[in-house]
Amino acid sequence: MKYEFSFYRNLGRNQMLWDSGLTAGAMDNMTAVDNKIAEMDNTFSLVMIAERWDESVILLKNLLCWDFRDVVNFKLNARKENKKIPLSAEARAALKEYLAADYKLYDHFKKKFEVQVSSFGARGMEQELEILGLENAKMKQRCGINKVDNDKVTGDNKLWGQ
């Protein structure tokens, strides 16, 4: 059985659809958008959702019959909550209109993701998330990885910007 996966986060002006091969001229054509979404839905067995990363990893692990050691992962270069700029309701509405095609794509796969998580089962997901957290912590300890504020990092490892 062939599996294909995709990972999306709403990034910019119809960026997800553009990256998936929909031309700029077709972005306002909802029939073309719907056709591209259907094509992607038939292509990908799992679309991972950034804000539901750990659950995405659990679904991937089980879909591929992998072990937890195959999906241990670390959060790197994450923006601090206090550095994020909240959007006003007006700005959010304007972006939703401007990015209507990508919102449609994202909403479609988010609903599908919710169904996959629900089918997996709440109790099983909770147990696997706990195990993943423990495995991630073990690997961080083994590798000597520590969370450090970017302001305290020096040299080549310091990130530019906030």
Secondary structure, 3 states (H helix, E strand, C coil): CCCCEEEECCCCCCHHHHHCCCCHHHCCCHHHHHHHHHHHHHHCCEEEEHHHHHHHHHHHHHHCCCCHHHCCCCCCCCCCHHHCCCCCHHHHHHHHHHCHHHHHHHHHHHHHHHHHHHHHCHHHHHHHHHHHHHHHHHHHHHHCCCCCCHHHCCHHHCCCCC
